[in-house]
Amino acid sequence: MKILVTGGLGFIGSHTCVELISNQHQVVIVDNLVNSKPEVLDRIEKITGVRPVFFPVDVTEALALESVFAAHPHFDGVIHFAGLKAVGESVEKPIAYYYNNLVSTMVLAEACLSHHVNRFIFSSSATVYGDQPSPYREDMDLKTTSNPYGETKAVSERILSDVAKANPDFSATLLRYFNPVGAHPSGLLGEDPNGIPNNLMPFVSKVARRELPKLKIFGNDYPTPDGTGVRDYIHVVDLAKGHVKAVEKRTSGVSIYNLGTGKGISVMEIVKAYASVNDIDIPYEIAPRRSGDLASYYADATKAKDELGWEAELTLADMVRDAYHFETVSGK
Ligand code: UDP
């Protein structure tokens, strides 16, 4: 298949391009480089032996996007990763988040309709479930999310569902990610956020590298087994493989899949695993809870297994080993 991947140079996008190419698909990447680096293209080529076609285009710009569809008139599907993703920043810059993440979804969906590209895979998030008991199932009602980033995911899901309703040939697959971590085992691709990381695993990696002095664990008085927050961490390579299964599946209408492991892991378990697998000390202190954080959530991952034939295979040890390997080997 020939697949357009927006945000294909980002963390999840780049790993997905590798898996698509490894499964004999042809990839065209669009990325505005706002939170990614052009060298990622070289690294995808180094891993796969194939250099994907790349357009430095912003998906919110309809004319620029049109030039991509004009140059490549026969996409079999699109996978839409491009978007802003920092939860805290979204609270400070709501307009940037709503504008970027919603306009890009609409402009891309419009281009798909006019070019008869009927398979649209969307990068959504478990945050759309809001505050309700886990495990999260795809048929649960969605609750209000606690920040503009989460709202852009929920509203994009809604937009794509309405587009699918109005256009019977168009199918939308909404992939709700849990917490993607880890890196490509080659050490060539990984998560490389600008500035001080907000997310747990990249922060732990900076502490491991002694670029930051210690981790703050946000709360140890949650109603969880060890009192620290629980999430469903999933290795980014497993997540990427889920996209290949999703794009290859024939569907109509709207399909929704959780991409998680189905297993909750606490912050303390992450810290301990990172330290023991990599044989390195991770200094930490207990800090107050971070506002907006939920105590615990994880996926019911059975639907993706039953319908896509996909399930996460990599372990917590793989996640922390590959995350550290990327820090030490990538030369970034
Ligand atoms: N966390 C932490 N210290 C940090 C960053 C995160 O203790 O510096 C905790 C956070 O409170 C949550 C978990 O790690 O329980 C995952 O947070 P992250 O920001 O990675 O993902 P989220 O699930 O919040 O989107």
Boltz pocket constraint, residues with backbone or C-beta under 6 A from the ligand:
constraints:
  - pocket:
      binder: B
      contacts: [[A, 179], [A, 197], [A, 198], [A, 199], [A, 200], [A, 201], [A, 203], [A, 215], [A, 216], [A, 217], [A, 218], [A, 219], [A, 228], [A, 229], [A, 230], [A, 231], [A, 267], [A, 290], [A, 293], [A, 294], [A, 295]]
      max_distance: 6.0
